[in-house]
């Protein structure tokens, strides 16, 4: 009974703090401007299944994709095992599902979980090597210095520890069951394989039982190890649950809604501002004024801070896994320029978290005199973007750094009149000569005569 009370208290505290943080993130995302993204539901469901669940874009690198699938499927499916542990903790039972679904099916399921646990450990080890020893180039960029780099290592090491605890717990449990059975039935006709199925043991735990634990270890000692691993395993899961919202691994959850609500416009298509479009059209064709009723000007052009971005762009920021595929594909970054699409997403998330913390402490109307544009993202970064769309194409879960870049640049140009001299000259020529070049519109075709 004491263990049940302790478990319920631990679970309640963990779930409370996780829910509180998730609601805070939801509030932060909804600080963004409204954007209608609920059309074509069939295509949206398809995107979610293909890109979030099926991880289609990950298979551009098959080896990494397979290893990532191991981690992902292991994470999802082992939640079934976690459900049993959770119910055992509340009800004070042990292997609750064993008598319900039968020992044969239970043994098959546990074997699948254990195989996945081993594959998760293998995948995590490979990813740790890629990050820390072979040092894949996209994991060595400046924006990953400090916590972002450690964050990935923390998660990978945690998953290794959790899977190891799971396997150790099962191995001890199998040995304890065998010993107790043989103690009561000294002349049993069951083989070890049959006993394994009888007690719901898995293929890995059965194989490890004779390798890891010496017969000299008492049954009582095994029970202590098993219970210790059980508590550390579930406590680790609760800790992981509450670390998740502060980590890049929040994409495990947000990948699904983010893929569902992805923008479905044609690749490379930019969203025009209707009022600006109106001004341009009327400057060339004043007779079309009747086609543009209303003349209410917007409060501001583009985005200077996170609240000026759409809620989808803010969800993108929270969904970013910091994998760096966008930055690796960015031609500006490849040529040594300061722009990194991954950093744009990380900066947006950091600024949004800062705004959210200020709201929690000081209220909704508090202003800290800081903005995303300037304090986090520099003019040099924004101007380096060629709007080639490579970053959007590469993202596994349909994040668009380009939308944020365009909105920040729009504010830079239209609100602050901050443009390079070359741009100003071109804009002036287009306004006066209807062409980017500095000669009269009537002379545009003179090259044909020469």
Beta strands, then each sheet from edge to edge (+ up, - down):
end
